[in-house]
Amino acid sequence: MEATDIGSYGDVHLSVTDDYVVTAQIRRPPNNFFDLDLIESLAQAFAAVDEDRRGRAIVLCSEGKHFCAGANFAAPGPDVLEPTNPDGTPRHLYDAAVDLFSTKTPVVAAVQGAAIGGGLGVACFADFRVAAPEARFSANFARLGFHHGFGLSTTLPRIIGQQATLELLYTGRRISGDEAGAIGLADKVVPLVDLKSAVHNFAAEIAGSAPLAVASIRETMRGDLPALVRSATDREKAEQDRLRKTSDWAEGVKAMSERRPPNFTAR
């Protein structure tokens, strides 16, 4: 099915097909690292889709090897940028995240490779995740000496349950697409070669339902999520700011860059 370009927002490109499916592709290959600019671009792009009657479901995908390998600690961008929020406070990464979670159109994420750290948070923003067996998911924050973020305190337990969430957060271990399917983190697991078509077909099924009914159902099921994410990210940000000052954080980032086990000292 032929797609029509409908615009770009930073590194996010939008196209739409005749079956009311919008594809939002992140274009930062191969790792698609995220920062405030990218999350702001996603929020703006999805807000535009909400206002455009041509789209009734969104496919969120990424160009390159990985879905989103997290934040780029080698060349981090600022977490706060001007302009300010409407209330005059500085615009933080998590302000953009709350706006992203306020998206009204259903979203299906296509995870072809790594969804790590904050990248896992981006994947968990979506209503559904379709993954290839080659996909890798990890909430690796504790292995960096850090607190998790991007609202995972709220989203991950809703998807896989409290105990499975605690295991992933405490250990930081990576799981495959197949294991993600087994625990419910991935709603469908399909061969990598079929991922693009499978995700589109899933989104098209959603788009084929009555849009007013879907919107009503989604509001019932997810309507309080932006407020819950706001509360969660307030706590997550405070703990991240505190732990960023510790020796363990410095050691975790250094160990990751040197590809060795970290030597944490609880300082």
Residue frames relative to the residue before (quaternion, step in Angstrom):
aa qw qx qy qz dx dy dz
M 1.0000 0.0000 0.0000 0.0000 0.00 0.00 0.00
E 0.4194 -0.7320 0.4820 0.2367 3.57 -0.79 1.00
A 0.2604 -0.7705 0.5681 0.1256 3.53 -0.99 0.94
T 0.2677 -0.7480 0.5902 0.1432 3.56 -1.17 0.72
D 0.4187 -0.6972 0.5199 0.2614 3.57 -0.82 0.97
I 0.0738 -0.8111 0.5793 0.0318 3.57 -0.94 0.87
G 0.7955 -0.3114 0.1421 0.5000 3.60 1.17 0.39
S 0.2444 -0.7378 0.6092 0.1577 3.51 -1.38 0.24
Y 0.1287 -0.7507 0.6454 0.0580 3.51 -1.20 0.73
G 0.7878 -0.1502 0.0548 0.5948 3.55 -0.10 1.26
D 0.7981 -0.2352 0.2141 0.5117 3.55 -0.75 -1.12
V 0.5750 0.5536 -0.3867 0.4619 3.59 1.22 0.44
H 0.1201 -0.8049 0.5805 0.0275 3.58 -0.66 1.14
L 0.2002 -0.7932 0.5705 0.0728 3.57 -0.94 0.96
S 0.0738 0.7508 -0.6556 0.0325 3.53 -1.17 0.76
V 0.1841 -0.7879 0.5812 0.0868 3.58 -1.21 0.48
T 0.2474 -0.7470 0.6000 0.1440 3.54 -1.17 0.67
D 0.6937 -0.5208 0.3172 0.3834 3.54 -1.28 0.36
D 0.6515 0.5039 -0.3201 0.4681 3.59 1.24 -0.28
Y 0.5842 -0.6455 0.3329 0.3623 3.57 1.24 0.60
V 0.4973 0.6223 -0.4463 0.4077 3.57 1.16 0.59
V 0.1837 -0.7582 0.6198 0.0851 3.55 -0.82 1.08
T 0.1875 -0.7491 0.6237 0.1216 3.56 -1.01 0.84
A 0.1049 -0.7650 0.6347 0.0312 3.55 -0.84 1.08
Q 0.0515 -0.8303 0.5544 -0.0241 3.56 -0.33 1.26
I 0.3153 -0.7119 0.6011 0.1804 3.54 -0.90 1.03
R 0.1128 -0.8191 0.5621 0.0218 3.57 -0.76 1.04
R 0.4034 0.6441 -0.5482 0.3491 3.52 0.26 1.39
P 0.0828 0.8438 -0.5276 0.0524 3.61 0.83 0.93
P 0.6127 -0.1322 -0.7628 -0.1592 1.50 -2.34 0.92
N 0.7041 0.5133 -0.2595 0.4165 3.60 1.17 -0.55
N 0.2250 -0.8148 0.5067 0.1694 3.59 1.23 -0.44
F 0.0782 0.8095 -0.5699 0.1173 3.55 0.87 1.03
F 0.3009 -0.7694 0.5385 0.1657 3.58 -1.06 0.74
D 0.0113 0.7437 -0.6682 -0.0175 3.51 -1.37 0.40
L 0.7573 -0.3592 0.2556 0.4818 3.58 -1.27 -0.10
D 0.6402 0.5415 -0.3386 0.4270 3.59 0.90 -0.86
L 0.6784 0.4911 -0.3030 0.4547 3.59 0.91 -0.87
I 0.6723 0.4787 -0.3105 0.4717 3.61 0.88 -0.87
E 0.6128 0.5302 -0.3426 0.4754 3.58 1.06 -0.69
S 0.6558 0.5115 -0.3096 0.4609 3.58 0.97 -0.86
L 0.6408 0.5145 -0.3228 0.4696 3.59 0.98 -0.81
A 0.6603 0.5089 -0.3139 0.4544 3.59 0.89 -0.91
Q 0.6681 0.4917 -0.3012 0.4703 3.59 0.95 -0.86
A 0.6452 0.5252 -0.3177 0.4550 3.58 0.98 -0.86
F 0.7016 0.4640 -0.2768 0.4645 3.58 0.87 -0.94
A 0.5977 0.5398 -0.3600 0.4710 3.59 1.11 -0.59
A 0.6349 0.5195 -0.3255 0.4702 3.58 1.06 -0.74
V 0.6337 0.5170 -0.3306 0.4710 3.59 1.02 -0.77
D 0.6105 0.5637 -0.3484 0.4337 3.58 1.00 -0.79
E 0.7253 0.4284 -0.2358 0.4846 3.58 1.08 -0.73
D 0.6614 0.5025 -0.2860 0.4777 3.59 1.29 -0.26
R 0.3669 -0.7767 0.4714 0.1996 3.59 -0.47 1.18
R 0.5366 0.6333 -0.4113 0.3766 3.60 1.23 -0.13
G 0.7538 0.3633 -0.2025 0.5088 3.60 1.17 -0.40
R 0.0655 -0.8043 0.5904 0.0161 3.59 -0.83 1.02
A 0.7612 0.0823 -0.0966 0.6360 3.57 1.32 -0.08
I 0.2574 -0.7752 0.5656 0.1139 3.57 -1.12 0.74
V 0.2115 -0.7092 0.6569 0.1444 3.52 -1.14 0.80
L 0.1456 -0.7712 0.6162 0.0663 3.59 -0.73 1.08
C 0.1357 0.7925 -0.5780 0.1396 3.57 -0.55 1.17
S 0.3062 -0.7475 0.5647 0.1693 3.54 -1.32 0.17
E 0.4427 -0.6652 0.5381 0.2681 3.52 -1.15 0.70
G 0.7452 0.4069 -0.2824 0.4465 3.59 -0.97 0.80
K 0.7931 -0.3781 0.2376 0.4141 3.51 -1.37 -0.20
H 0.8167 0.2477 -0.0834 0.5145 3.57 0.93 -0.91
F 0.5499 -0.5886 0.4802 0.3472 3.55 -1.24 0.53
C 0.6977 -0.3254 0.2353 0.5933 3.58 0.77 -1.07
A 0.2215 -0.8253 0.5118 0.0886 3.55 -0.38 1.28
G 0.6982 -0.4770 0.2593 0.4666 3.57 1.20 0.52
A 0.7002 -0.4043 0.3507 0.4725 3.54 -1.27 -0.51
N 0.4242 -0.6910 0.5260 0.2568 3.54 -1.14 0.67
F 0.1894 -0.8197 0.5325 0.0926 3.58 -0.09 1.27
A 0.5745 0.5872 -0.3827 0.4227 3.59 1.20 -0.34
A 0.7910 0.0497 -0.0087 0.6098 3.58 1.13 -0.65
P 0.0006 0.8594 -0.5113 0.0001 3.57 0.63 1.11
G 0.3414 -0.6951 0.5903 0.2279 3.52 -1.19 0.63
P 0.6416 -0.5250 0.3733 0.4163 3.60 -1.21 0.25
D 0.4356 -0.6786 0.5271 0.2681 3.55 -1.21 0.58
V 0.7573 0.2733 -0.1424 0.5758 3.57 1.27 -0.41
L 0.0200 0.7967 -0.6023 0.0457 3.57 -0.91 0.93
E 0.4334 -0.5929 0.5865 0.3415 3.51 -1.35 0.24
P 0.5334 -0.1191 -0.8346 -0.0688 1.61 -2.27 0.99
T 0.6173 -0.5651 0.4065 0.3666 3.52 -1.30 0.24
N 0.6306 -0.4844 0.4348 0.4226 3.52 -1.37 0.04
P 0.6931 -0.4758 0.3265 0.4320 3.61 -1.21 0.28
D 0.6922 0.4623 -0.2905 0.4719 3.61 1.10 -0.58
G 0.6213 -0.5901 0.3255 0.3998 3.59 1.28 0.16
T 0.5501 0.6059 -0.4043 0.4083 3.59 1.24 -0.12
P 0.6166 -0.5473 0.3955 0.4047 3.61 -1.15 0.47
R 0.4660 -0.6791 0.5026 0.2628 3.56 -1.10 0.77
H 0.1162 -0.8139 0.5689 0.0201 3.58 -0.49 1.23
L 0.6905 -0.4669 0.3668 0.4131 3.55 -1.28 0.42
Y 0.7187 0.4575 -0.2653 0.4514 3.57 0.87 -0.91
D 0.5252 0.5744 -0.4249 0.4622 3.60 1.23 -0.20
A 0.6534 0.4915 -0.3003 0.4912 3.56 1.01 -0.86
A 0.6241 0.5426 -0.3427 0.4456 3.59 1.03 -0.73
V 0.6404 0.5110 -0.3288 0.4698 3.61 0.95 -0.81
D 0.6288 0.5138 -0.3345 0.4782 3.59 1.02 -0.75
L 0.6285 0.5338 -0.3338 0.4568 3.58 1.00 -0.78
F 0.6803 0.4833 -0.2823 0.4732 3.58 0.94 -0.89
S 0.6136 0.5483 -0.3438 0.4524 3.59 1.26 -0.26
T 0.3526 0.7432 -0.4882 0.2916 3.59 1.29 0.08
K 0.3401 -0.7711 0.5108 0.1696 3.59 -0.92 0.93
T 0.6699 0.5064 -0.2942 0.4564 3.60 1.15 -0.55
P 0.5164 -0.6464 0.4520 0.3334 3.65 -0.87 0.84
V 0.1749 -0.7962 0.5777 0.0417 3.55 -1.05 0.88
V 0.0955 -0.7529 0.6495 0.0473 3.55 -1.05 0.91
A 0.2250 -0.7907 0.5584 0.1114 3.59 -0.67 1.10
A 0.2340 -0.7423 0.6147 0.1281 3.55 -1.08 0.86
V 0.0733 -0.8217 0.5651 -0.0096 3.58 -0.42 1.25
Q 0.0997 -0.8429 0.5286 0.0092 3.54 -0.25 1.29
G 0.7959 0.1403 -0.0521 0.5866 3.58 1.18 -0.56
A 0.8362 -0.1714 0.1393 0.5020 3.55 -0.90 -0.95
A 0.0064 -0.7123 0.7016 0.0166 3.52 -1.21 0.81
I 0.0919 0.8517 -0.4895 0.1628 3.52 0.24 1.38
G 0.8490 0.1040 -0.0748 0.5127 3.57 -1.06 0.77
G 0.8283 -0.0234 0.0637 0.5561 3.54 -0.65 -1.13
G 0.5694 0.5833 -0.3746 0.4419 3.57 1.21 -0.45
L 0.5992 0.5214 -0.3455 0.4997 3.56 1.16 -0.60
G 0.6219 0.5442 -0.3315 0.4552 3.57 1.05 -0.75
V 0.6391 0.5103 -0.3207 0.4778 3.57 1.02 -0.80
A 0.6455 0.5155 -0.3178 0.4654 3.60 0.97 -0.84
C 0.7020 0.4686 -0.2679 0.4646 3.59 0.97 -0.85
F 0.4896 0.6237 -0.4391 0.4224 3.60 1.26 -0.08
A 0.6432 0.5560 -0.3248 0.4143 3.58 1.01 -0.83
D 0.5819 -0.5666 0.4538 0.3665 3.56 -1.28 0.42
F 0.7973 0.0535 0.0178 0.6010 3.58 1.06 -0.83
R 0.1854 -0.7484 0.6260 0.1168 3.53 -1.32 0.51
V 0.0815 -0.7479 0.6574 0.0431 3.55 -0.96 0.96
A 0.0748 -0.8382 0.5395 -0.0270 3.57 -0.64 1.14
A 0.4095 -0.6358 0.5905 0.2819 3.50 -1.34 0.41
P 0.6271 -0.5249 0.3951 0.4185 3.64 -1.14 0.39
E 0.6486 0.5379 -0.3080 0.4417 3.59 1.14 -0.66
A 0.4780 0.6752 -0.4416 0.3473 3.60 1.22 -0.21
R 0.1218 -0.7671 0.6258 0.0715 3.54 -1.22 0.60
F 0.1095 -0.7891 0.6041 0.0209 3.53 -0.87 1.04
S 0.1595 0.7902 -0.5827 0.1029 3.58 -0.95 0.81
A 0.2082 -0.7053 0.6639 0.1356 3.50 -1.12 0.86
N 0.0080 -0.8908 0.4528 -0.0358 3.55 0.57 1.25
F 0.2971 0.8161 -0.4674 0.1652 3.59 1.25 0.19
A 0.6839 0.4912 -0.3040 0.4457 3.61 0.82 -0.93
R 0.6220 0.5258 -0.3367 0.4725 3.60 1.16 -0.51
L 0.6702 0.4391 -0.2886 0.5241 3.57 1.32 -0.17
G 0.4939 -0.6499 0.4348 0.3802 3.58 1.26 -0.09
F 0.5752 0.6129 -0.3102 0.4442 3.53 1.26 0.52
H 0.4562 -0.6381 0.5384 0.3080 3.56 -1.32 0.23
H 0.5253 -0.6303 0.4628 0.3356 3.57 -1.03 0.72
G 0.1398 -0.8058 0.5733 0.0497 3.55 -1.26 0.45
F 0.6966 0.4999 -0.3605 0.3672 3.52 -1.36 -0.49
G 0.6801 -0.5342 0.2854 0.4130 3.56 1.07 0.75
L 0.3476 0.7639 -0.4865 0.2426 3.60 1.23 0.22
S 0.5251 0.6237 -0.4137 0.4050 3.60 1.18 -0.41
T 0.7327 0.3900 -0.2040 0.5191 3.55 1.14 -0.71
T 0.7427 0.4616 -0.2563 0.4119 3.56 0.72 -1.06
L 0.6871 0.5202 -0.3170 0.3959 3.59 0.77 -0.94
P 0.6684 0.4734 -0.3327 0.4674 3.68 0.86 -0.73
R 0.6099 0.5511 -0.3549 0.4454 3.61 1.09 -0.59
I 0.7079 0.4614 -0.2522 0.4715 3.56 1.11 -0.71
I 0.8453 0.1602 -0.0422 0.5080 3.62 0.72 -1.03
G 0.5887 -0.5851 0.3764 0.4116 3.61 1.23 -0.06
Q 0.6699 -0.5531 0.3421 0.3581 3.53 -1.25 0.56
Q 0.7162 0.4691 -0.2889 0.4284 3.60 0.72 -0.97
A 0.6503 0.4906 -0.3223 0.4822 3.58 0.95 -0.78
T 0.6105 0.5454 -0.3411 0.4621 3.58 1.10 -0.68
L 0.6616 0.5089 -0.3131 0.4530 3.57 0.87 -0.93
E 0.6323 0.5320 -0.3393 0.4494 3.58 0.96 -0.80
L 0.6953 0.4708 -0.2879 0.4603 3.59 0.81 -0.96
L 0.6803 0.4861 -0.2969 0.4613 3.60 0.98 -0.80
Y 0.6859 0.4884 -0.2951 0.4517 3.61 0.90 -0.85
T 0.7685 0.3784 -0.1975 0.4766 3.58 0.89 -0.91
G 0.2787 -0.7797 0.5119 0.2287 3.58 1.06 -0.67
R 0.4004 0.7548 -0.4610 0.2396 3.59 1.22 0.16
R 0.4540 -0.6673 0.5247 0.2706 3.53 -1.26 0.53
I 0.1074 -0.7688 0.6257 0.0771 3.52 -1.13 0.70
S 0.5107 -0.6595 0.4715 0.2862 3.54 -1.16 0.67
G 0.6873 -0.4457 0.3667 0.4410 3.52 -1.32 0.06
D 0.6425 0.5280 -0.3239 0.4510 3.57 1.00 -0.81
E 0.6799 0.4599 -0.3024 0.4845 3.60 0.90 -0.85
A 0.5979 0.5516 -0.3598 0.4570 3.59 1.07 -0.67
G 0.6433 0.5080 -0.3193 0.4755 3.57 1.04 -0.73
A 0.6566 0.5345 -0.3121 0.4309 3.56 0.98 -0.85
I 0.7516 0.3684 -0.2175 0.5022 3.62 1.02 -0.70
G 0.5954 -0.6134 0.3491 0.3839 3.60 1.26 0.06
L 0.4526 0.6771 -0.4677 0.3433 3.60 1.22 0.08
A 0.7199 0.2422 -0.1717 0.6273 3.56 1.18 -0.65
D 0.3864 -0.7414 0.5054 0.2134 3.56 -0.83 0.99
K 0.7684 0.0431 -0.0272 0.6380 3.56 1.21 -0.58
V 0.1334 -0.7498 0.6415 0.0922 3.56 -1.18 0.66
V 0.0387 0.8051 -0.5853 0.0877 3.55 -0.66 1.15
P 0.6385 -0.5174 0.3817 0.4231 3.61 -1.16 0.44
L 0.6232 -0.5800 0.3747 0.3672 3.55 -1.04 0.82
V 0.6562 0.5311 -0.3168 0.4324 3.58 0.94 -0.86
D 0.7223 0.4196 -0.2315 0.4986 3.60 1.19 -0.52
L 0.4236 0.7586 -0.4417 0.2237 3.58 1.25 -0.23
K 0.6664 0.5220 -0.3178 0.4271 3.60 0.77 -0.97
S 0.7117 0.4433 -0.2694 0.4736 3.59 0.80 -0.97
A 0.6355 0.5397 -0.3357 0.4384 3.60 1.00 -0.78
V 0.6689 0.4875 -0.3053 0.4709 3.58 0.92 -0.86
H 0.6425 0.5133 -0.3302 0.4632 3.57 0.94 -0.82
N 0.6674 0.5041 -0.3115 0.4510 3.59 0.87 -0.88
F 0.6200 0.5319 -0.3350 0.4695 3.58 1.05 -0.76
A 0.6730 0.4849 -0.2929 0.4755 3.58 0.89 -0.97
A 0.6389 0.5321 -0.3276 0.4487 3.59 1.03 -0.76
E 0.5941 0.5506 -0.3603 0.4628 3.60 1.10 -0.63
I 0.6523 0.4937 -0.3089 0.4851 3.58 0.97 -0.85
A 0.6793 0.5032 -0.2872 0.4505 3.56 0.90 -0.97
G 0.6356 0.5453 -0.3266 0.4382 3.60 1.19 -0.46
S 0.5822 0.5522 -0.3819 0.4587 3.59 1.23 -0.17
A 0.6585 -0.5061 0.3660 0.4199 3.56 -1.25 0.36
P 0.4351 -0.7494 0.4227 0.2654 3.63 -0.48 1.12
L 0.6419 0.5106 -0.3428 0.4581 3.61 1.00 -0.68
A 0.6460 0.5113 -0.3199 0.4679 3.58 1.04 -0.75
V 0.6437 0.5118 -0.3253 0.4669 3.59 0.94 -0.86
A 0.6503 0.5185 -0.3172 0.4557 3.58 0.93 -0.88
S 0.6577 0.5112 -0.3037 0.4624 3.56 0.99 -0.85
I 0.6588 0.5011 -0.2988 0.4749 3.58 0.94 -0.91
R 0.6646 0.5117 -0.3067 0.4498 3.57 0.91 -0.91
E 0.6329 0.5241 -0.3291 0.4652 3.58 1.02 -0.75
T 0.6342 0.5177 -0.3284 0.4710 3.58 1.03 -0.75
M 0.7573 0.4248 -0.2074 0.4506 3.57 0.85 -1.01
R 0.8186 0.2173 -0.0778 0.5260 3.60 1.04 -0.76
G 0.3900 0.7887 -0.4353 0.1907 3.58 1.23 -0.10
D 0.7187 0.4263 -0.2568 0.4856 3.58 1.09 -0.64
L 0.4276 0.7512 -0.4393 0.2447 3.59 1.25 -0.12
P 0.6412 0.5186 -0.3649 0.4322 3.68 0.82 -0.74
A 0.6630 0.4929 -0.3116 0.4695 3.61 0.95 -0.82
L 0.6450 0.5088 -0.3201 0.4719 3.59 1.01 -0.76
V 0.6498 0.5016 -0.3127 0.4779 3.57 1.03 -0.78
R 0.6027 0.5502 -0.3515 0.4587 3.59 1.05 -0.71
S 0.6739 0.4824 -0.2922 0.4772 3.57 0.88 -0.93
A 0.6643 0.5093 -0.3033 0.4553 3.58 0.94 -0.89
T 0.7051 0.4644 -0.2849 0.4539 3.59 0.83 -0.92
D 0.5489 0.5760 -0.4082 0.4476 3.61 1.15 -0.42
R 0.6802 0.4625 -0.2716 0.4997 3.58 0.93 -0.91
E 0.6608 0.5177 -0.3131 0.4442 3.59 0.88 -0.94
K 0.6568 0.5145 -0.3136 0.4535 3.59 0.91 -0.88
A 0.6498 0.5210 -0.3239 0.4487 3.59 0.90 -0.90
E 0.6901 0.4623 -0.2813 0.4805 3.59 0.93 -0.85
Q 0.6213 0.5242 -0.3477 0.4672 3.59 1.04 -0.66
D 0.6431 0.5181 -0.3225 0.4626 3.59 0.96 -0.83
R 0.6632 0.5027 -0.3038 0.4638 3.59 0.99 -0.82
L 0.7293 0.4442 -0.2521 0.4553 3.57 0.81 -1.01
R 0.5603 0.6074 -0.3904 0.4058 3.60 1.17 -0.44
K 0.6578 0.5094 -0.3017 0.4656 3.60 1.24 -0.38
T 0.5939 0.6134 -0.3545 0.3812 3.62 1.24 -0.16
S 0.6018 -0.5482 0.4449 0.3733 3.53 -1.33 0.38
D 0.6073 0.5692 -0.3594 0.4219 3.58 1.05 -0.69
W 0.6281 0.5241 -0.3418 0.4626 3.61 1.01 -0.72
A 0.6579 0.5033 -0.3116 0.4656 3.58 0.91 -0.93
E 0.6644 0.4971 -0.2983 0.4717 3.57 0.99 -0.83
G 0.6445 0.5333 -0.3315 0.4364 3.59 0.95 -0.80
V 0.6740 0.4777 -0.2918 0.4820 3.58 0.92 -0.88
K 0.6505 0.5130 -0.3177 0.4611 3.59 0.97 -0.82
A 0.6592 0.5081 -0.3102 0.4595 3.57 0.92 -0.90
M 0.6328 0.5238 -0.3364 0.4605 3.58 1.00 -0.77
S 0.6832 0.4846 -0.2968 0.4586 3.60 0.88 -0.90
E 0.7141 0.4184 -0.2390 0.5078 3.58 1.16 -0.63
R 0.3661 -0.7698 0.4528 0.2617 3.57 1.34 0.06
R 0.5284 0.5815 -0.4378 0.4371 3.56 0.77 1.12
P 0.6073 -0.5341 0.4105 0.4213 3.62 -1.19 0.28
P 0.4531 -0.6910 0.4832 0.2893 3.61 -0.96 0.75
N 0.2581 -0.7295 0.6120 0.1633 3.58 -1.25 0.51
F 0.0720 -0.8410 0.5362 0.0004 3.54 0.17 1.31
T 0.1929 -0.8064 0.5545 0.0708 3.58 -1.07 0.81
A 0.4417 -0.7116 0.4378 0.3269 3.61 1.31 0.13
R 0.5768 0.5337 -0.4098 0.4632 3.55 1.02 0.85
